[in-house]
Amino acid sequence: MTQVKSGLEGRPSAGIVGARWSAARRLAGRSAALTMSLYLLVKVIWIAAALVGHGPPDAGTAGWVGLNAVTVGMSAVGVMLGLALAQRWGRRLPALPVVLISWVGAGFLVPMLPYMVISTVLDAAGVDRGGDQSGGSGSVPGWEMVFIAIGFAGMAVGLAVALPIYLRQRWPNHFLGRVGQLRLSASRWAWAGMLAAVMLGLLWSYWGFGGTIGLDPSHRDQWDLNGRLLNVNAGLWALIGGSNMLVFARRRPAGLPLWIPMTSVFAASGSLFAWSCWKLPLAVIRPGGYVTAEYPVVAVIEHALSIGAGLALLIAAIKLRGHTASSA
């Protein structure tokens, strides 16, 4: 962790962007905090309703409250993250917590934007995607689902806009210049993360397009259109992470602006890490009779590898520096 931390050093005032970019960061950060507050409100209402005996009939009170308490904590952190990205004081926060929290938050939400867009189009066209579109909460009032959808989409778009500008302002040595100006060669972290990400990307894409190897025949009914879309989306981002790390390793194309592969790797590695950190305990503990479409051992190996790949890609990206490293 010392090596990772050393890569985050630099003057908070070193990165200067135009007034329009700063205004966009502030607007996007505040919008992210506001929209995620709507999601937070719904989750608090769900917990309060369950505690007074009005929880979903198909879920135990303790389990339902516990699960939603976790999401309340996560969404509260998301609100604070949006505010930190928008406000001046956010650039004075300690580097490591900011990077890790924003990495996980962006990993959960930003890579889901393509899935959200496609799902919206399919729903508008009347296509049945299958799956549990109510979030497992049974019959949910329309306004609650609207608040949840706005919370997810608003936070995702807000992070997609505000976070790269924030990172560029605070650590310009990782975002300015061209790929050909990178000072360091690819490390073992880069090669390990790249290989694991590509393997997972191909596996998830294979499942998404109808492959069945590794799936439990007794649970393949879970592999509906919605499940396949999620797997294709996850596979796409895993491949984005691996391919952009290859760009770093080869330093080609040399003229490519550094911020493009850097922000792509940041989002892709966060997705690999965050979603598998959520899914791995579910695959092991199996709360409420939860089962995976994969064989249990496949699910455990898959998500453990994904967590490792995400960490490896992040460490490798932090260790890379562009031509402004000496000035930061």
C-alpha positions in Angstrom: 0.0 0.0 0.0 3.0 2.3 0.5 3.8 2.0 -3.2 0.2 2.9 -4.1 0.1 5.8 -1.7 3.3 7.3 -3.1 1.8 7.4 -6.5 -0.9 9.8 -5.2 1.4 12.5 -4.1 1.3 15.9 -5.6 0.1 19.4 -4.9 -3.7 19.8 -4.8 -3.3 23.1 -6.6 -1.2 21.8 -9.4 -4.0 21.0 -11.8 -5.7 24.1 -13.3 -8.7 23.8 -15.6 -10.9 26.4 -17.2 -13.8 28.0 -15.5 -16.3 26.0 -17.6 -14.8 22.7 -16.5 -14.8 23.8 -12.9 -18.4 24.8 -13.2 -19.3 21.5 -14.8 -17.6 19.6 -11.9 -19.5 21.6 -9.3 -22.9 21.1 -11.1 -22.3 17.4 -11.7 -21.1 16.8 -8.1 -24.1 18.6 -6.6 -26.5 16.8 -8.9 -25.0 13.5 -8.0 -25.5 14.3 -4.3 -29.0 15.5 -4.8 -30.2 12.5 -6.9 -28.5 10.0 -4.6 -30.4 11.6 -1.7 -33.7 10.5 -3.3 -32.4 6.9 -3.3 -31.3 7.3 0.3 -34.8 8.6 1.2 -36.5 5.6 -0.3 -34.2 3.2 1.6 -34.8 4.9 4.9 -38.6 4.7 4.3 -38.3 1.0 3.6 -36.4 0.4 6.8 -38.9 2.4 8.9 -41.8 0.6 7.3 -40.3 -2.8 8.0 -39.6 -2.0 11.6 -43.3 -1.1 12.1 -44.4 -4.4 10.4 -45.0 -3.2 6.9 -42.0 -4.9 5.2 -42.3 -7.2 2.1 -44.2 -10.4 2.9 -41.6 -12.6 1.2 -38.6 -11.3 3.2 -37.7 -11.6 6.9 -37.7 -8.3 8.8 -34.1 -8.7 10.1 -32.7 -9.6 6.7 -34.6 -6.9 4.9 -33.6 -4.2 7.4 -29.9 -5.4 7.4 -29.6 -5.4 3.6 -31.2 -2.0 3.3 -29.1 -0.6 6.2 -26.0 -1.5 4.1 -27.4 0.4 1.1 -28.3 3.3 3.3 -24.7 3.5 4.4 -23.4 3.2 0.8 -25.8 5.9 -0.5 -24.9 8.3 2.4 -21.3 7.9 1.4 -22.3 8.6 -2.2 -24.0 11.8 -1.2 -20.9 12.9 0.7 -18.7 12.0 -2.3 -20.8 14.1 -4.7 -20.5 17.1 -2.3 -16.7 16.5 -2.0 -16.3 16.5 -5.8 -18.3 19.7 -6.0 -16.8 21.7 -3.1 -13.4 23.3 -2.6 -12.9 21.5 0.6 -13.1 18.2 -1.3 -9.6 18.8 -2.8 -8.1 19.0 0.7 -9.3 15.6 1.9 -6.7 12.8 2.3 -5.8 11.3 -1.0 -6.1 7.6 -0.3 -9.7 7.6 1.1 -10.9 9.9 -1.7 -9.4 7.7 -4.4 -10.7 4.4 -2.9 -14.2 5.7 -2.2 -14.6 7.4 -5.6 -13.1 4.3 -7.3 -15.7 2.0 -5.7 -18.5 4.4 -6.2 -17.7 5.0 -9.8 -17.1 1.3 -10.3 -20.6 0.5 -9.1 -22.4 3.1 -11.1 -20.6 4.6 -14.1 -20.1 1.3 -16.0 -23.8 0.7 -15.6 -24.8 3.6 -17.8 -24.8 1.6 -21.1 -27.0 -1.0 -19.4 -29.4 1.7 -18.1 -29.7 3.2 -21.5 -30.4 -0.1 -23.3 -32.8 -1.3 -20.6 -34.8 1.9 -20.9 -35.0 1.5 -24.6 -36.1 -2.1 -24.3 -38.7 -1.3 -21.6 -40.1 1.6 -23.7 -40.4 -0.9 -26.6 -42.3 -3.3 -24.4 -39.6 -6.0 -24.4 -39.8 -8.3 -21.4 -36.3 -8.5 -20.0 -37.3 -10.9 -17.2 -35.6 -10.6 -13.8 -36.9 -8.9 -10.7 -37.4 -5.3 -11.9 -38.7 -4.2 -8.5 -35.4 -4.8 -6.7 -36.8 -7.7 -4.7 -39.2 -5.5 -2.8 -42.4 -7.0 -4.2 -45.1 -4.5 -5.1 -43.4 -1.1 -4.9 -45.2 2.3 -5.4 -44.3 4.0 -8.7 -42.8 7.1 -7.1 -40.4 4.9 -5.1 -39.1 3.2 -8.2 -38.8 6.6 -9.9 -36.7 7.9 -7.0 -34.5 4.8 -7.2 -34.0 5.1 -10.9 -33.2 8.8 -10.7 -30.8 8.2 -7.8 -28.8 5.6 -9.7 -28.8 7.4 -13.1 -28.2 10.8 -11.6 -25.3 9.6 -9.4 -23.8 7.7 -12.3 -23.9 10.6 -14.7 -22.7 13.0 -12.0 -19.7 10.8 -11.2 -19.0 10.3 -14.9 -18.7 14.1 -15.3 -17.4 15.4 -12.0 -14.9 12.7 -11.1 -12.5 12.9 -14.1 -12.4 16.7 -13.7 -11.6 16.4 -10.0 -8.9 13.8 -10.6 -7.4 15.8 -13.4 -7.3 18.9 -11.2 -5.8 17.1 -8.2 -3.4 14.7 -9.9 -2.5 16.2 -13.3 0.6 14.1 -13.6 -1.7 11.1 -14.2 -3.9 12.7 -16.7 -2.0 15.3 -18.7 0.1 14.5 -21.8 0.1 11.6 -24.3 0.4 7.9 -23.9 3.8 8.0 -25.5 5.1 10.3 -22.8 4.6 7.8 -20.0 7.7 7.5 -17.8 7.3 4.0 -16.4 7.2 0.6 -18.1 4.3 -1.7 -17.3 4.7 -3.5 -14.0 3.7 -7.0 -13.0 0.5 -5.5 -11.6 -0.4 -4.3 -15.1 0.2 -7.6 -16.8 -1.6 -9.6 -14.1 -4.6 -7.3 -14.1 -4.7 -7.2 -17.9 -4.7 -11.0 -18.2 -7.4 -11.5 -15.5 -9.6 -8.7 -16.9 -9.5 -10.1 -20.4 -10.2 -13.6 -19.3 -13.2 -12.4 -17.2 -14.4 -10.2 -20.1 -14.4 -13.1 -22.5 -16.2 -15.4 -20.0 -18.9 -12.9 -19.2 -19.4 -12.0 -22.8 -19.6 -15.7 -23.6 -22.4 -16.2 -21.0 -24.1 -13.0 -22.2 -24.3 -14.3 -25.7 -25.7 -17.6 -24.7 -22.8 -19.8 -23.6 -23.6 -22.3 -20.9 -20.3 -23.8 -19.8 -19.8 -23.2 -16.0 -23.5 -22.6 -15.5 -25.6 -24.8 -13.2 -28.4 -26.4 -15.4 -30.8 -26.3 -12.4 -30.5 -22.5 -12.2 -30.2 -21.5 -15.9 -33.6 -20.0 -15.7 -31.9 -17.0 -14.1 -30.1 -16.4 -17.3 -32.9 -14.3 -18.9 -32.4 -11.3 -21.1 -31.8 -9.0 -18.2 -29.1 -11.4 -16.8 -27.4 -11.6 -20.2 -27.4 -7.8 -20.6 -25.7 -7.5 -17.3 -23.1 -10.0 -18.2 -22.4 -8.4 -21.6 -22.1 -5.1 -19.9 -19.7 -6.4 -17.3 -17.7 -8.3 -19.9 -17.4 -5.1 -22.0 -16.0 -3.1 -19.1 -13.6 -5.9 -18.2 -12.3 -5.9 -21.8 -12.1 -2.1 -21.7 -9.9 -2.3 -18.6 -7.6 -5.0 -20.0 -7.2 -3.3 -23.4 -6.5 0.1 -22.0 -3.8 -1.4 -19.7 -2.3 -2.9 -22.9 -2.2 0.7 -24.3 -0.2 1.7 -21.3 2.1 -1.3 -21.6 2.8 -0.7 -25.3 2.7 3.1 -25.0 0.7 3.0 -28.3 -1.0 4.8 -29.8 1.6 7.4 -28.7 -0.5 10.4 -29.5 -3.6 9.3 -27.6 -4.4 11.7 -24.7 -3.5 10.1 -21.4 -6.7 11.0 -19.7 -8.7 8.6 -22.1 -7.2 5.3 -21.1 -6.6 6.5 -17.5 -10.3 7.3 -16.8 -11.3 4.1 -18.7 -9.1 1.9 -16.5 -10.3 3.7 -13.4 -13.9 3.0 -14.1 -13.3 -0.5 -15.4 -11.1 -1.6 -12.5 -13.6 -0.2 -10.0 -16.4 -2.2 -11.7 -14.4 -5.4 -11.4 -13.6 -4.8 -7.8 -16.9 -3.3 -6.5 -19.4 -5.6 -8.0 -17.5 -8.7 -7.1 -17.0 -7.5 -3.6 -20.8 -7.3 -3.4 -21.4 -10.7 -5.2 -18.8 -12.8 -3.6 -20.3 -12.8 0.0 -23.7 -13.6 -1.5 -22.3 -16.5 -3.4 -20.6 -17.9 -0.2 -23.2 -17.1 2.4 -26.3 -17.5 0.2 -28.7 -15.3 2.3 -32.4 -16.1 2.1 -31.9 -19.0 -0.2 -29.9 -17.0 -2.8 -28.4 -19.1 -5.5 -26.1 -18.2 -8.4 -26.6 -19.2 -12.0 -23.0 -20.4 -12.0 -21.8 -23.5 -10.2 -20.9 -22.3 -6.6 -17.2 -22.9 -7.1 -17.2 -21.1 -10.4 -18.9 -18.1 -8.8 -16.4 -18.0 -6.0 -13.3 -18.2 -8.3 -14.8 -15.8 -10.8 -15.5 -13.0 -8.2 -12.2 -13.6 -6.3 -10.4 -13.2 -9.6 -12.4 -10.1 -10.4 -11.5 -8.5 -7.1 -7.8 -9.2 -7.6 -7.9 -7.9 -11.2 -9.6 -4.7 -10.2 -7.0 -4.0 -7.5 -4.1 -4.9 -9.9 -5.3 -2.5 -12.6 -5.8 0.3 -10.1 -2.3 -0.1 -8.6 -0.8 -0.3 -12.1 -2.6 2.9 -13.2 -1.5 4.8 -10.0 2.1 3.9 -10.6 2.0 5.4 -14.1 2.9 9.0 -14.6 2.9 11.3 -17.6 5.2 14.1 -18.6 4.1 16.5 -15.8 5.2 14.1 -13.0 8.3 16.2 -12.1 6.3 19.4 -11.9 3.6 18.0 -9.6 
